Amino acid sequence: PSYYLKPETAHAKAKDLVNVGKKASALEVLYEMLRSRRARSWQKTLEAPMLMFVDLCVELKRNQQFKQIIHQYRSICIQECPQSLDEVLKHYFSLIKARTEEARQLSKDAVPDVEDLDVMSTPESLMLNAVSVDGAQGRSDQTILMPWLKFLWEAYRICLDLVRNNSKLEHVYHRIVRDAFDFCSEYRRITEFRKLSDMVRLHTSQIQNNPPPQNAISLSNPDTQIWHFETRLRHLDCAMDLEMYNEAFKIVEDIWSLTLLAKKIDRPSLMADYYSKTAELFLRSGYYLFHAAALYKRLTLYREHKKAPSSEELAALGSKALCAALAVPLPHARAQFSILPGEYNQAKQKA
């Protein structure tokens, strides 16, 4: 409409349109109201239309319209009521996840073999579907499940860009990042995991290198350091689960950079978890010396910071570190390190 509707009026009109099956028209009414200049100051009455707008965007798969409005909604509520934006995003992801799970139940292919959700159809895949005996089921899976996986992946990217580098939304950013890691792990999305890793590194580098805007995040803040450390540990878990060991070593470097920046992590339990995960990574990668070193660091940390550790616990950790040290091959069996001294020094530093 060319005239402005109040939030209550637009909400009621959209409900009437949905009741008669005109969901696209209802979405348009809410879209025009939310993008109007007169709706650019925070008021409680905007929440109900915004939640309904989210419902319709998910129902009609309109991510781009959602992207335009959610950026404006953030500008409206960031100062007065940032928790409203948080509630909207929670509602948005709960709807998409529910629809994705429904699609997975209907599809026999629980883990689709499409390599990149941004390029779902390639000439090769189209030719294989045309000549494949079970091409009908594969096409059915692509029409049922793949659109929702792509929609969910786009939602993660939109929302991470929305809430990055803002101290009032820092907890929202880390929750969405960890959720996106779980998505990649659950659906075995290797390409998307690489893109997500690059995205997170880019966001972190922007925090470090760009001039701080209003409400910016500071990596010198102890709470921020804990948030990033916990997120990167979850990142490392997913890389190990997907068996992406090159990516896992990059994540270990990222965590170590955070450790150097913080100088001291206030939670020894996080450092113990870090050494446990790096020990497992070194073991799987064949770096047995550094596997033993990581276990020894964990033992030392546990002994220094654990209140009244039991003798059984110390004996178990000590036995693991000792066995790992005894299992390290003799020097002549590590000829590769003499050939690649840079790799040796790099792995030594990580340990």
C-alpha positions as CSV (number, residue, x, y, z in Angstrom):
1,P,0.0,0.0,0.0
2,S,1.1,3.6,-0.6
3,Y,-0.1,4.7,2.8
4,Y,1.5,3.7,6.2
5,L,-0.2,1.0,8.3
6,K,0.4,1.0,12.1
7,P,2.0,-2.3,13.3
8,E,-1.2,-3.5,14.9
9,T,-3.2,-2.7,11.8
10,A,-0.7,-4.4,9.4
11,H,-0.5,-7.4,11.7
12,A,-4.3,-7.8,11.7
13,K,-4.5,-7.4,7.9
14,A,-1.8,-9.9,7.4
15,K,-3.6,-12.4,9.6
16,D,-6.8,-11.9,7.5
17,L,-4.8,-12.5,4.3
18,V,-3.2,-15.7,5.7
19,N,-6.6,-17.0,6.7
20,V,-7.9,-16.8,3.1
21,G,-4.7,-18.4,1.7
22,K,-2.9,-15.2,0.5
23,K,0.4,-15.7,2.2
24,A,2.4,-13.8,-0.4
25,S,0.1,-10.8,0.0
26,A,0.4,-11.0,3.8
27,L,4.2,-11.0,3.5
28,E,4.1,-7.9,1.3
29,V,1.9,-6.0,3.7
30,L,4.3,-6.7,6.6
31,Y,7.3,-6.0,4.4
32,E,6.0,-2.6,3.4
33,M,5.2,-1.7,7.0
34,L,8.5,-2.8,8.4
35,R,10.6,-1.0,5.8
36,S,8.7,2.2,6.2
37,R,10.6,5.2,7.6
38,R,7.9,5.6,10.2
39,A,8.7,2.2,11.6
40,R,12.3,3.0,12.4
41,S,12.0,3.7,16.1
42,W,11.7,0.9,18.6
43,Q,8.2,0.1,19.9
44,K,6.9,-3.1,21.5
45,T,4.1,-3.4,18.9
46,L,6.7,-4.2,16.2
47,E,7.6,-7.6,17.7
48,A,4.4,-9.5,16.8
49,P,4.4,-8.4,13.1
50,M,8.1,-9.2,12.9
51,L,7.6,-12.7,14.2
52,M,4.8,-13.2,11.7
53,F,7.0,-11.8,9.0
54,V,9.6,-14.5,9.9
55,D,6.9,-17.2,9.8
56,L,6.0,-16.2,6.2
57,C,9.6,-15.8,5.1
58,V,10.3,-19.4,6.1
59,E,7.0,-20.7,4.7
60,L,7.7,-19.0,1.3
61,K,11.5,-19.4,1.4
62,R,12.2,-15.7,1.1
63,N,15.6,-15.3,2.6
64,Q,16.5,-12.1,0.7
65,Q,13.4,-10.2,2.0
66,F,14.2,-11.4,5.5
67,K,17.8,-10.2,5.1
68,Q,16.6,-6.7,4.1
69,I,14.2,-6.4,7.0
70,I,16.3,-8.0,9.7
71,H,19.2,-5.5,9.1
72,Q,16.7,-2.7,9.6
73,Y,15.2,-4.3,12.6
74,R,18.7,-4.6,14.2
75,S,19.2,-0.9,13.7
76,I,15.9,-0.2,15.3
77,C,16.3,-2.3,18.5
78,I,20.0,-2.5,19.0
79,Q,20.2,0.3,21.5
80,E,16.9,-0.1,23.4
81,C,16.0,-3.8,23.2
82,P,18.7,-6.1,21.7
83,Q,17.0,-9.1,23.3
84,S,14.1,-8.6,20.9
85,L,16.4,-9.3,17.9
86,D,17.7,-12.3,19.7
87,E,14.2,-13.7,20.1
88,V,13.4,-13.1,16.5
89,L,16.6,-15.0,15.4
90,K,15.8,-17.9,17.7
91,H,12.4,-18.1,16.3
92,Y,13.7,-17.9,12.7
93,F,16.2,-20.8,13.2
94,S,13.7,-23.0,15.1
95,L,11.3,-22.8,12.2
96,I,14.0,-23.6,9.6
97,K,15.4,-26.5,11.6
98,A,12.0,-28.0,12.1
99,R,11.2,-27.8,8.4
100,T,14.7,-29.2,7.5
101,E,14.1,-32.1,9.9
102,E,10.7,-32.8,8.4
103,A,12.3,-32.8,4.9
104,R,15.0,-35.3,6.1
105,Q,12.3,-37.6,7.5
106,L,10.6,-37.6,4.1
107,S,13.8,-38.1,2.2
108,K,15.6,-41.4,2.2
109,D,18.9,-39.6,1.7
110,A,19.8,-38.4,5.2
111,V,23.2,-37.0,4.1
112,P,23.0,-35.6,0.5
113,D,26.0,-36.0,-1.8
114,V,25.8,-32.5,-3.2
115,E,29.3,-31.1,-2.8
116,D,28.4,-27.4,-2.5
117,L,25.1,-26.0,-1.4
118,D,25.8,-22.8,-3.4
119,V,26.1,-24.8,-6.6
120,M,23.5,-27.6,-6.2
121,S,23.2,-28.6,-9.9
122,T,26.3,-29.1,-12.0
123,P,26.3,-30.4,-15.6
124,E,27.8,-33.7,-14.3
125,S,25.1,-34.2,-11.7
126,L,22.4,-33.5,-14.3
127,M,23.9,-36.1,-16.7
128,L,24.2,-38.7,-13.9
129,N,20.6,-38.2,-12.8
130,A,19.4,-38.6,-16.4
131,V,21.1,-42.0,-16.9
132,S,20.9,-43.4,-13.3
133,V,18.5,-46.2,-12.5
134,D,17.6,-44.7,-9.1
135,G,17.7,-41.1,-10.5
136,A,14.0,-40.6,-9.6
137,Q,14.6,-41.1,-5.9
138,G,17.7,-38.9,-6.1
139,R,15.7,-36.1,-7.8
140,S,13.0,-36.5,-5.1
141,D,15.6,-36.1,-2.4
142,Q,17.0,-33.0,-4.0
143,T,13.6,-31.4,-4.3
144,I,12.6,-32.3,-0.7
145,L,15.7,-32.0,1.4
146,M,18.3,-30.0,-0.5
147,P,16.3,-26.7,-0.8
148,W,15.9,-26.6,3.0
149,L,19.6,-27.3,3.6
150,K,20.5,-24.5,1.2
151,F,18.0,-22.2,2.9
152,L,19.4,-23.0,6.4
153,W,23.0,-22.5,5.2
154,E,22.0,-19.1,3.7
155,A,20.3,-18.2,7.0
156,Y,23.5,-18.9,8.9
157,R,25.5,-16.6,6.6
158,I,23.0,-13.8,6.8
159,C,22.7,-13.9,10.5
160,L,26.4,-14.2,11.2
161,D,27.0,-11.1,9.1
162,L,24.2,-9.4,11.0
163,V,25.4,-9.9,14.5
164,R,29.2,-9.9,14.1
165,N,31.5,-7.4,16.0
166,N,28.9,-6.1,18.3
167,S,29.3,-6.4,22.0
168,K,25.6,-6.4,22.7
169,L,25.1,-9.3,20.4
170,E,28.3,-11.2,21.1
171,H,26.5,-14.2,22.8
172,V,24.1,-14.4,19.9
173,Y,27.0,-14.5,17.4
174,H,28.8,-17.4,19.2
175,R,25.6,-19.3,19.6
176,I,24.9,-19.1,15.9
177,V,28.5,-20.0,15.0
178,R,28.4,-23.1,17.2
179,D,25.0,-24.0,15.7
180,A,26.4,-23.7,12.2
181,F,29.3,-26.0,13.2
182,D,26.8,-28.6,14.4
183,F,24.9,-28.2,11.1
184,C,28.1,-29.0,9.1
185,S,28.9,-32.0,11.3
186,E,25.4,-33.4,11.3
187,Y,24.9,-33.2,7.5
188,R,28.6,-33.8,6.6
189,R,28.9,-30.5,4.8
190,I,32.7,-30.3,4.2
191,T,32.6,-27.4,1.6
192,E,30.3,-25.4,3.9
193,F,32.6,-26.1,6.9
194,R,35.6,-24.7,5.0
195,K,33.6,-21.6,4.0
196,L,32.4,-21.2,7.6
197,S,35.9,-21.5,8.9
198,D,37.1,-18.8,6.6
199,M,34.2,-16.6,7.5
200,V,34.9,-16.9,11.3
201,R,38.6,-16.1,10.7
202,L,37.7,-13.0,8.6
203,H,35.4,-11.8,11.4
204,T,38.1,-12.2,14.0
205,S,40.7,-10.4,11.8
206,Q,38.3,-7.6,11.3
207,I,37.9,-7.2,15.1
208,Q,41.7,-7.0,15.4
209,N,42.6,-4.8,12.4
210,N,39.7,-2.4,11.8
211,P,39.1,0.8,13.8
212,P,36.5,-0.1,16.6
213,P,33.0,1.3,15.8
214,Q,30.3,1.9,18.4
215,N,29.6,-1.2,20.6
216,A,32.6,-3.0,19.0
217,I,34.1,-6.2,20.5
218,S,37.6,-6.0,22.0
219,L,39.7,-9.2,22.1
220,S,41.5,-7.8,25.2
221,N,38.2,-8.3,27.2
222,P,38.5,-11.5,29.3
223,D,34.9,-12.5,28.7
224,T,35.4,-12.1,24.9
225,Q,38.5,-14.2,25.0
226,I,36.5,-17.0,26.8
227,W,33.7,-16.8,24.2
228,H,36.2,-17.1,21.3
229,F,38.1,-19.9,23.1
230,E,35.0,-22.0,23.7
231,T,33.8,-21.4,20.1
232,R,37.1,-22.5,18.6
233,L,37.2,-25.6,20.7
234,R,33.8,-26.5,19.3
235,H,35.2,-25.6,15.9
236,L,38.0,-28.1,16.5
237,D,35.6,-30.8,17.6
238,C,33.7,-30.5,14.3
239,A,36.9,-30.6,12.2
240,M,38.0,-33.8,13.9
241,D,34.5,-35.3,13.5
242,L,34.6,-34.5,9.7
243,E,38.2,-35.8,9.6
244,M,39.5,-32.5,8.1
245,Y,42.9,-32.6,9.8
246,N,44.4,-29.7,7.7
247,E,41.6,-27.5,8.8
248,A,42.0,-28.8,12.4
249,F,45.7,-27.7,12.5
250,K,44.6,-24.2,11.3
251,I,42.1,-24.1,14.1
252,V,44.8,-25.1,16.6
253,E,46.9,-22.2,15.3
254,D,43.9,-19.9,15.8
255,I,43.4,-21.0,19.3
256,W,47.1,-20.6,20.1
257,S,47.0,-17.1,18.7
258,L,44.1,-16.3,21.1
259,T,46.2,-17.8,23.9
260,L,49.1,-15.5,23.1
261,L,46.9,-12.5,22.9
262,A,45.2,-13.3,26.2
263,K,48.5,-14.2,27.9
264,K,46.5,-16.2,30.4
265,I,43.1,-17.9,30.0
266,D,41.2,-17.6,33.3
267,R,39.6,-21.0,33.0
268,P,42.2,-23.8,33.4
269,S,39.5,-26.3,32.4
270,L,39.4,-24.8,28.9
271,M,43.2,-25.2,28.5
272,A,43.0,-28.8,29.7
273,D,40.3,-29.4,27.1
274,Y,42.5,-27.8,24.5
275,Y,45.5,-30.0,25.3
276,S,43.2,-33.1,25.3
277,K,41.9,-32.2,21.8
278,T,45.4,-31.3,20.4
279,A,46.8,-34.6,21.8
280,E,44.1,-36.5,19.9
281,L,44.9,-34.5,16.8
282,F,48.6,-35.2,17.0
283,L,47.9,-38.9,17.6
284,R,45.7,-39.2,14.5
285,S,48.2,-37.3,12.4
286,G,51.2,-39.4,13.5
287,Y,53.0,-36.7,15.5
288,Y,53.6,-39.0,18.5
289,L,56.2,-36.8,20.2
290,F,53.8,-33.9,20.3
291,H,51.0,-36.1,21.3
292,A,53.0,-37.1,24.4
293,A,53.9,-33.4,25.0
294,A,50.3,-32.3,24.9
295,L,49.3,-35.1,27.4
296,Y,52.1,-34.0,29.7
297,K,51.0,-30.3,29.5
298,R,47.5,-31.5,30.4
299,L,48.8,-33.5,33.4
300,T,50.8,-30.5,34.6
301,L,47.8,-28.2,34.3
302,Y,45.6,-30.6,36.1
303,R,48.1,-31.0,38.9
304,E,48.6,-27.3,39.4
305,H,44.9,-26.1,39.2
306,K,42.8,-29.0,40.3
307,K,41.6,-28.7,43.9
308,A,42.5,-31.8,45.9
309,P,43.0,-34.1,42.9
310,S,42.6,-37.8,43.8
311,S,45.6,-40.1,43.5
312,E,43.6,-42.3,41.0
313,E,43.0,-39.4,38.7
314,L,46.6,-38.3,38.7
315,A,47.8,-41.9,38.2
316,A,45.5,-42.3,35.2
317,L,46.7,-39.0,33.6
318,G,50.3,-39.7,34.4
319,S,50.1,-43.2,33.0
320,K,48.7,-41.9,29.7
321,A,51.5,-39.3,29.4
322,L,54.1,-42.0,30.2
323,C,52.8,-44.5,27.8
324,A,52.6,-41.8,25.1
325,A,56.2,-40.8,25.7
326,L,57.4,-44.5,25.6
327,A,55.5,-45.0,22.3
328,V,57.4,-42.2,20.6
329,P,59.5,-43.7,17.7
330,L,63.3,-43.5,18.0
331,P,65.1,-40.6,16.3
332,H,66.1,-42.6,13.2
333,A,62.4,-43.3,12.6
334,R,61.7,-39.5,12.3
335,A,63.7,-38.9,9.2
336,Q,60.9,-36.7,7.8
337,F,61.6,-34.0,10.3
338,S,65.2,-33.7,9.1
339,I,63.8,-33.2,5.6
340,L,61.1,-30.8,6.7
341,P,62.6,-28.7,9.6
342,G,59.9,-26.1,9.2
343,E,57.2,-28.6,9.7
344,Y,59.0,-30.0,12.8
345,N,59.3,-26.5,14.4
346,Q,55.7,-25.7,13.6
347,A,54.4,-28.9,15.2
348,K,56.7,-28.4,18.2
349,Q,55.3,-24.9,18.7
350,K,51.7,-26.2,18.6
351,A,52.6,-28.8,21.2
